């Protein structure tokens, strides 16, 4: 190597030397550019922190749709499991009636149901505002001396990850329920509530105005309200009007404070209400917030779940019999009539993503997807998974 002529060595390895120098030059230029950018961002530490933040945002942007899809499927399975079991609805109703007696003077307005227990949310309570009982501890029949009949509708699945079904009692509070927020979300939630009420309430008690469902023409809102106003209460249940707007001018009875008058229809409407209103705020992420309460369930899977289990949803619990065989026969007869109405109203096949309106429509509408019944047979079994016995029963919180 000592006898090697440097000029001859350079001539023999010229291409390699130029290539190495070029790479070093490019790396130096890149380093200088990165250094200039880093200095503008406040130094190397600040620049590195921003790079990590941008990488996390990019990763989340690609992973969020996949994660949301899996969460939607999980909520759909849980809702089909809960709503497809008639005992879930019965336990929620019995817990609301029991909580009204045990936690008085607090008023129950919602129920959260899982496989083991029912948690009732209370209004006008100075304590934690909840009352919990194991489902195994609920009596078969809960006598109610006040003859208060809960009219519950499912709002979706709880956001706490437990998959609890969230039920709201429409028989408690103001006569008006206003669904506000994102237009598409409001329309979907209104149709889901309308389908549940149409199946659960006795025939003729639900009046659906025009614009609620694309396959149900309906009547103008004033005519629909007049029909609901002239409908007599049945089994202690008030008529219900479902519309996309309130009658104008607003009827005097709708602007009055909440009362126990069953001749005044309960109104569920999209858009801002007037007078005494309970507001449900629906956003584009398929969450609904019941104002003034801690309820914030997801309802993205509610429509599809109802389309699968709608024929199995039981009617509103009739009044409990006082005592005696005659009263018991009357109770069984009322329950049988309500169940027969649902059986006769079993609908035709429809799109699985759309919740139908059935019984109260002037013309037959598309209904639940019977073709999907096989997928949800496990969720429809009223005795599997939804009433796992519990070893303890929690006393009401005062």
Number of C-alpha atoms within 10 A of each C-alpha: 6 5 5 8 10 11 9 10 11 12 11 11 10 12 11 11 12 11 11 11 12 12 11 12 12 12 12 12 12 12 12 12 12 14 15 12 14 16 14 12 14 10 13 15 12 13 18 13 11 13 12 11 12 12 12 11 12 12 11 13 11 10 11 12 11 12 11 11 11 12 14 16 13 15 27 23 17 22 28 26 26 28 27 28 25 19 19 24 25 19 23 28 23 23 31 29 23 21 25 21 18 15 19 14 14 20 21 29 22 28 28 22 28 23 21 16 27 25 22 29 24 26 17 11 17 10 10 10 20 20 24 20 21 24 26 18 15 18 12 10 12 17 18 17 11 9 13 17 24 24 20 27 20 23 25 31 29 22 15 9 10 13 23 24 28 27 25 23 19 23 18 19 19 20 27 25 24 24 27 21 18 15 14 13 21 25 20 21 25 22 20 26 21 28 24 22 23 24 28 23 25 23 15 18 23 28 28 29 24 19 18 22 22 11 15 21 16 21 17 15 22 18 14 22 26 14 18 26 21 13 19 17 19 15 15 13 22 24 26 28 24 29 29 21 21 24 16 8 7 12 12 8 15 21 16 12 12 16 12 12 11 16 16 21 29 23 24 27 24 24 21 15 20 13 15 16 20 19 23 24 20 26 17 13 11 20 23 26 20 20 12 10 13 10 21 22 24 23 28 23 22 26 24 22 29 29 26 28 26 26 20 20 21 23 25 23 22 19 21 18 18 13 9 8 10 11 13 14 12 14 17 15 13 16 17 13 13 21 20 12 17 24 13 10 16 17 21 14 16 17 15 19 16 20 30 33 28 23 23 23 20 12 12 15 21 18 24 29 24 20 12 14 15 11 12 16 14 17 24 23 17 18 14 13 16 25 19 15 14 14 9 11 14 11 12 14 15 15
